[in-house]
Amino acid sequence: MKHTVSKSVLAGAVGGLFAAFVMNQFQSLLATATKKLAKERGEQQQTGDEGDDATVKTANTVARPLLHRELTSAEKRWAGPVVHYAFGVFVGAVYGYLVRTAPHAGDGRGTLYGSAVWLAADEITVPAFGLGPPPLQTPPSSHIKALASHLVYGFTTDLVTRTLGPPRPTNGY
């Protein structure tokens, strides 16, 4: 059993890494489509200069006591993605563990898990630690885009975990 759980955790970690990449690609496509639609409608486009995102702020928070300084712009360009992918691997590994040990954790093919990650990370933790604005100060469209991205993350994590991991028990999930 322990060997099976370990394999599932590893498969989840790989799934989380791949899913973080797929999520980034989805967000890029979504941003491009949103800009194109806004342009076609003649709407004013946001500049995107709202400051560092939560991953960069997290990287800076971790680096500050280690480096005794703020990250440079060049360091931020790679440190933000490192945090994003590390979080994706960790959350994927947790998913791999849960689908092996908790009944119904894999329900929804990862979309329920992706929704839970969105709620816990984007809607609660990021604002609570001052890494982003409070939910009520964020436009509804941003919440919807973030939720959609996390649904993609969850589904992709599940797909890879199912493909690479050991067969799951057939007791209802």
Secondary structure as GFF3:
##gff-version 3
##sequence-region A 1 173
A	DSSP	alpha_helix	2	41	.	.	.	ID=ss1
A	DSSP	alpha_helix	54	67	.	.	.	ID=ss2
A	DSSP	alpha_helix	73	101	.	.	.	ID=ss3
A	DSSP	three_ten_helix	107	110	.	.	.	ID=ss4
A	DSSP	alpha_helix	111	117	.	.	.	ID=ss5
A	DSSP	pi_helix	118	125	.	.	.	ID=ss6
A	DSSP	alpha_helix	126	128	.	.	.	ID=ss7
A	DSSP	three_ten_helix	135	137	.	.	.	ID=ss8
A	DSSP	alpha_helix	140	164	.	.	.	ID=ss9
###
